[in-house]
Amino acid sequence: MSSRDARSQATLDAVKRMEDGLAAGENDMTRYFHEDFLWRGNQGCGTKRGVEEFRRNWQLPLRAAFTDRDYRTEHFMADGDWAACWGHIEATHSGTFMGIPATGKRVRIPYMDFWRVEDGRIADNPVSVDFAAVCAQLGRDVFDGHGWEAFDEGRATPSEPE
Protein backbone atom coordinates (compact mmCIF):
# COMPACT_ATOMS: atom_id res chain seq x y z
CA MET A 1 0.00 0.00 0.00
CA SER A 2 1.38 3.43 -0.95
CA SER A 3 1.83 6.11 1.69
CA ARG A 4 -1.03 8.14 0.12
CA ASP A 5 -3.31 5.08 0.23
CA ALA A 6 -2.35 4.49 3.86
CA ARG A 7 -3.07 8.16 4.69
CA SER A 8 -6.42 7.94 2.89
CA GLN A 9 -7.32 4.81 4.87
CA ALA A 10 -6.30 6.43 8.18
CA THR A 11 -8.44 9.48 7.30
CA LEU A 12 -11.42 7.31 6.46
CA ASP A 13 -10.97 5.29 9.67
CA ALA A 14 -10.96 8.51 11.76
CA VAL A 15 -14.17 9.71 10.10
CA LYS A 16 -15.95 6.37 10.48
CA ARG A 17 -15.06 6.25 14.20
CA MET A 18 -16.65 9.69 14.61
CA GLU A 19 -19.76 8.64 12.66
CA ASP A 20 -20.11 5.57 14.84
CA GLY A 21 -19.90 7.83 17.90
CA LEU A 22 -22.62 10.14 16.55
CA ALA A 23 -24.87 7.22 15.68
CA ALA A 24 -24.38 5.77 19.17
CA GLY A 25 -25.49 9.09 20.68
CA GLU A 26 -22.15 9.85 22.34
CA ASN A 27 -22.11 13.15 24.19
CA ASP A 28 -18.35 13.79 24.41
CA MET A 29 -17.04 14.04 20.86
CA THR A 30 -13.67 15.63 21.73
CA ARG A 31 -11.69 12.49 20.94
CA TYR A 32 -12.86 12.69 17.30
CA PHE A 33 -12.26 16.40 16.67
CA HIS A 34 -9.10 18.49 16.58
CA GLU A 35 -8.91 21.32 19.15
CA ASP A 36 -9.13 23.86 16.26
CA PHE A 37 -12.11 22.08 14.70
CA LEU A 38 -14.24 24.11 12.26
CA TRP A 39 -17.70 22.95 11.10
CA ARG A 40 -19.01 24.90 8.11
CA GLY A 41 -22.62 24.35 7.11
CA ASN A 42 -24.74 25.68 4.30
CA GLN A 43 -27.36 28.43 4.77
CA GLY A 44 -29.62 27.57 7.68
CA CYS A 45 -26.96 25.45 9.39
CA GLY A 46 -24.34 28.01 10.40
CA THR A 47 -20.65 27.75 11.27
CA LYS A 48 -19.37 26.11 14.46
CA ARG A 49 -15.92 26.82 15.89
CA GLY A 50 -14.75 24.10 18.23
CA VAL A 51 -16.34 20.95 19.59
CA GLU A 52 -18.36 22.72 22.30
CA GLU A 53 -19.97 25.08 19.78
CA PHE A 54 -20.64 22.11 17.48
CA ARG A 55 -22.32 20.27 20.34
CA ARG A 56 -24.32 23.23 21.64
CA ASN A 57 -25.34 24.75 18.29
CA TRP A 58 -25.67 21.65 16.08
CA GLN A 59 -25.68 18.29 17.83
CA LEU A 60 -28.09 19.18 20.67
CA PRO A 61 -30.60 21.15 18.53
CA LEU A 62 -30.63 18.32 15.95
CA ARG A 63 -31.24 15.75 18.70
CA ALA A 64 -34.00 17.91 20.22
CA ALA A 65 -35.82 18.34 16.89
CA PHE A 66 -35.29 14.80 15.57
CA THR A 67 -35.33 11.64 17.67
CA ASP A 68 -35.07 7.96 16.77
CA ARG A 69 -32.29 8.86 14.34
CA ASP A 70 -30.89 6.29 11.95
CA TYR A 71 -27.77 7.46 10.08
CA ARG A 72 -27.55 5.99 6.58
CA THR A 73 -24.33 6.91 4.85
CA GLU A 74 -24.56 5.74 1.27
CA HIS A 75 -20.96 6.16 0.16
CA PHE A 76 -17.57 7.20 1.60
CA MET A 77 -14.54 8.40 -0.34
CA ALA A 78 -11.06 9.32 0.86
CA ASP A 79 -8.07 11.03 -0.71
CA GLY A 80 -5.10 11.77 1.51
CA ASP A 81 -6.16 13.95 4.45
CA TRP A 82 -9.69 14.43 3.05
CA ALA A 83 -12.72 12.16 3.20
CA ALA A 84 -16.29 12.70 2.01
CA CYS A 85 -19.64 11.00 2.09
CA TRP A 86 -23.27 11.45 1.26
CA GLY A 87 -26.31 9.93 2.82
CA HIS A 88 -29.27 10.80 4.99
CA ILE A 89 -30.64 10.55 8.48
CA GLU A 90 -34.04 8.97 8.97
CA ALA A 91 -35.60 10.48 12.08
CA THR A 92 -38.83 11.40 13.84
CA HIS A 93 -39.72 15.10 14.00
CA SER A 94 -40.16 15.31 17.78
CA GLY A 95 -39.31 18.94 18.55
CA THR A 96 -39.52 22.36 16.95
CA PHE A 97 -37.49 22.65 13.73
CA MET A 98 -37.18 25.92 11.81
CA GLY A 99 -40.23 27.17 13.69
CA ILE A 100 -42.29 24.08 12.78
CA PRO A 101 -43.71 22.42 15.92
CA ALA A 102 -43.21 18.66 16.32
CA THR A 103 -45.34 16.66 13.88
CA GLY A 104 -44.29 13.12 14.80
CA LYS A 105 -43.54 12.50 11.09
CA ARG A 106 -40.64 10.36 9.96
CA VAL A 107 -38.37 12.48 7.76
CA ARG A 108 -35.32 12.00 5.61
CA ILE A 109 -32.51 14.52 6.19
CA PRO A 110 -30.11 14.43 3.20
CA TYR A 111 -26.48 15.44 3.77
CA MET A 112 -23.03 15.61 2.20
CA ASP A 113 -19.99 15.81 4.45
CA PHE A 114 -16.34 16.58 3.75
CA TRP A 115 -13.65 16.19 6.41
CA ARG A 116 -10.00 17.09 6.65
CA VAL A 117 -8.20 14.98 9.24
CA GLU A 118 -5.14 16.27 11.07
CA ASP A 119 -3.23 14.27 13.68
CA GLY A 120 -5.90 11.54 13.57
CA ARG A 121 -8.79 13.89 14.37
CA ILE A 122 -11.18 15.94 12.25
CA ALA A 123 -9.99 19.54 11.85
CA ASP A 124 -12.28 20.89 9.12
CA ASN A 125 -15.79 19.79 8.17
CA PRO A 126 -17.61 21.56 5.31
CA VAL A 127 -21.18 20.21 5.30
CA SER A 128 -24.34 20.54 3.24
CA VAL A 129 -27.59 19.50 4.93
CA ASP A 130 -30.74 19.81 2.81
CA PHE A 131 -32.99 21.64 5.26
CA ALA A 132 -35.23 22.79 2.38
CA ALA A 133 -36.06 19.13 1.69
CA VAL A 134 -36.77 18.53 5.39
CA CYS A 135 -39.06 21.58 5.56
CA ALA A 136 -40.92 20.35 2.46
CA GLN A 137 -41.53 16.99 4.16
CA LEU A 138 -43.03 18.93 7.07
CA GLY A 139 -45.34 20.94 4.82
CA ARG A 140 -43.33 24.16 4.40
CA ASP A 141 -42.09 25.19 0.95
CA VAL A 142 -39.16 27.53 1.64
CA PHE A 143 -39.20 28.51 -2.04
CA ASP A 144 -42.86 29.53 -1.89
CA GLY A 145 -43.67 27.66 -5.11
CA HIS A 146 -40.73 29.17 -7.00
CA GLY A 147 -38.33 26.23 -6.74
CA TRP A 148 -36.86 25.12 -10.03
CA GLU A 149 -38.61 21.77 -9.74
CA ALA A 150 -41.42 23.70 -11.44
CA PHE A 151 -39.34 23.63 -14.63
CA ASP A 152 -38.80 19.87 -14.34
CA GLU A 153 -42.49 19.26 -13.72
CA GLY A 154 -43.68 21.51 -16.59
CA ARG A 155 -45.40 24.00 -14.24
CA ALA A 156 -43.05 26.80 -15.35
CA THR A 157 -40.87 27.62 -18.32
CA PRO A 158 -37.40 29.13 -17.89
CA SER A 159 -37.00 32.63 -19.33
CA GLU A 160 -34.48 33.14 -22.11
CA PRO A 161 -31.63 35.58 -21.33
CA GLU A 162 -32.01 38.93 -23.00
N, C-alpha and C positions, 0 to 999 in steps of 0.2 A: 504494500500500500504506500502511495506517495505521501510526502509530508502534507501536501494540500488536502488530499483525501482524508488523512488522519485528522487534520484540523477541522475539516467539514464534518466528520463524524463526531468529534468532540463537541462541536457547536450544536449539532442536532441533538446529541445526548443531553446537553445542558438545558435546551429548550423543552425537550420531552419530559425531563424531570420536573420542570416548573409547571408544565401543563398537567401532569399527574397530580401535583400539589394543589393546583386550582380546582381540578375536578374532585379531589378528595375533601375540598372545603377547608384546606389549611388556613389558619389565620396569620401565622408568622411566615411571610414570604422572603425575609431578608437573606436567607441562604441561597436563593435563586437569582437575586438581583444585585448588581454592582452598587457600591455606595453612591455613585454619581448617576444612577439610573434616570433615564428620561423616557417617558411614555408620551407619544404624540398621536393624538386621535384626530379624526376628521371633524368637521363642523358638528356641533351637538355633543361631542365627546370630551373636548378640552385637551389640555396638556398637563401632565403630572410630573413633578420634579421630585424624585426620591420615592422610596418604597412607602413611607408613611402617607404621603400625598396620594399615591396610587391606591393604597388601601382605603383611605378616608373618602376620596373623591371619585373612585371608580369601583373598586371591589365591593365595598359595603353598600353603596346605592344600587348596584346591579343585583346584589343578593337580596336587598329589601324589595325591589320591584319584581324580581323573577326568582321563584323558588322551584324546587324539583328540577334543577338544571341537569342537562345531559349534554356534555361537550362532544361534538362529532366533527373532528378534524378529518377532512377528506383527503388531503395530500400535504406532505412535507417536502421541502427542498432545502439543500444546504450547499453553500459555496464558500469555503474558507471560514471567515469569522461571521458570516451572515447565514441566517436560515429564514425560511418563510413557510407559510401555510395558508390554506383557506379551509373554511368549514362553516359550521353553524352551531349554535346552542339551541336545544329544544328546552323550553321552560314554561312554567305557569306564571301568568301575570297576576301576582299576588299583592302588589303594592303600587302606589302611584308611580307612573312613568310618563315623563314629559307632560305632566298635568292631567293625565288620563287616570282616573281612579281604577283600582283593581277590578278586573273583569272575570278572573278565573279561567280565561282562555289559555290554551296551549299555543305558544308562538314559536316561530323559528327566527333566530337572530343571526343573520349572516355576517361573517367577518373575514378579513384578511389580515394577517400579522406578518411583520418582518422584525427580526431580532439581530442585533450585533452583540456577540458574546466577547467579553474581555476577561481574562483571568478566570475562566470557567463560570462566569456569571453574566447575566444579561445586563448590558450597559445602555442600549438604545432600542426602542421598540415603537417604530411607526406602525400605526394601526388604522384600519378602516372598518367601522362597524355600521351596518346599514340600518340606521335608526328610522329612516323613511319607510323602509319595508316593514319594520316592526309596528310603526304607527298605523300603517295601512291595514295590517292584520287586526288592529284594535279599533278600526273604524274612522281613523283620522287621515285624510289625504293632505300631507304637508305641501303638496304642489297645487292644491285647490283646483284640481281638474286640468291643470296645465302641464302635467308631466308628459314627456315625449313618448310615452306608451301610446298616447292618442294617435301619433303618426303610425305606429306599428299596427294599431287596431282599426285604422281607417276612419277614426273620428275627427281627424284634423289633417291638413295638408301643409307640409312645410312651405314657407315663403321662399321665393327665389331672391338671391341677393340683387340689389339694384346696381 
